[in-house]
Amino acid sequence: MQTLTIIITVIQLISCVALVTIVLFQSGKSSGLSGAIGGGSGDTFLSKNKSKSLDARLARFTKWVAGVFMLLTLVLNFIIK
């Protein structure tokens, strides 16, 4: 049981580092001050092809890695108790 706990903890640590890295690679959702002044155009190339962009893939991957992280946390909680 001790080796299983160590293995799951290492996998959880790897998923934690991956989750932080993926979130840091994503671009911000707001344009900041320049978007507030300029109004931000909704007809840009990036807004039309948002589902095919790198940000969309990173957002999808973030959800999967976060799910794995939460599942591993629950499993560790039940194993340790």
Sequence and secondary structure as in RCSB ss.txt:
>XXXX:A:sequence
MQTLTIIITVIQLISCVALVTIVLFQSGKSSGLSGAIGGGSGDTFLSKNKSKSLDARLARFTKWVAGVFMLLTLV
LNFIIK
>XXXX:A:secstr
 HHHHHHHHHHHHHHHHHHHHHHHHS  SS THHHHHH   TTSHHHHTGGGSHHHHHHHHHHHHHHHHHHHHHH
HHHHH 
